[in-house]
Amino acid sequence: MANPEWTRRGKTVAQLIEELRTFENQNMEVRISIDDGETSLPISLVGKSQGKYALLKNCEDVPTVLHHRDEQT
């Protein structure tokens, strides 16, 4: 089964900010996952790439991966 279109569409900076503003705790750490939330990495920097992408970067030499399998969201 192919992934739904929304999984490939991505978000704009404005859409991401709007969504993050809905979180009650604005001091919560933001992390990134590329495996549907199984694991995550801290975001070290936010940068630009090729003049058309906002890039969330993890800059650790040895990434501090959190495993979320047993957690409830």
LINFENCOR-V690707 format. One record per residue. N is the residue number from 1. RES is the residue in one small letter. PSI is psi in radians with two decimals (NA if undefined). D_CENTER is the distance of its C-alpha to the mean C-alpha in whole Angstrom. Layout:
# LINFENCOR-V690707
<<N,RES,PSI,D_CENTER> <N,RES,PSI,D_CENTER>>
This chain:
# LINFENCOR-V690707
<<1,m,2.29,24> <2,a,2.61,22> <3,n,2.55,18> <4,p,2.70,18> <5,e,-0.62,18> <6,w,-0.42,15> <7,t,-0.36,13> <8,r,-0.27,14> <9,r,-0.65,14> <10,g,3.11,11> <11,k,2.67,11> <12,t,2.91,13> <13,v,-0.78,12> <14,a,-0.74,15> <15,q,-0.72,13> <16,l,-0.79,10> <17,i,-0.78,12> <18,e,-0.75,14> <19,e,-0.73,12> <20,l,-0.52,11> <21,r,-0.30,15> <22,t,-0.21,15> <23,f,2.24,14> <24,e,-0.78,18> <25,n,1.74,17> <26,q,-0.06,15> <27,n,0.09,16> <28,m,2.43,13> <29,e,2.42,11> <30,v,2.28,7> <31,r,2.94,5> <32,i,2.47,3> <33,s,2.45,6> <34,i,0.23,8> <35,d,0.72,11> <36,d,0.57,10> <37,g,0.05,10> <38,e,-0.75,12> <39,t,2.87,11> <40,s,2.79,8> <41,l,2.61,9> <42,p,2.64,9> <43,i,2.04,8> <44,s,-0.75,11> <45,l,2.72,12> <46,v,2.23,11> <47,g,-3.06,13> <48,k,2.58,15> <49,s,2.24,16> <50,q,0.37,19> <51,g,0.07,20> <52,k,0.01,18> <53,y,2.44,14> <54,a,2.24,11> <55,l,2.16,10> <56,l,2.14,7> <57,k,2.47,9> <58,n,2.11,10> <59,c,0.27,14> <60,e,2.49,16> <61,d,-0.75,19> <62,v,1.81,18> <63,p,2.42,15> <64,t,1.57,15> <65,v,2.28,13> <66,l,2.42,13> <67,h,2.22,15> <68,h,0.18,14> <69,r,-0.71,17> <70,d,0.00,19> <71,e,2.64,17> <72,q,2.47,18> <73,t,NA,15>>
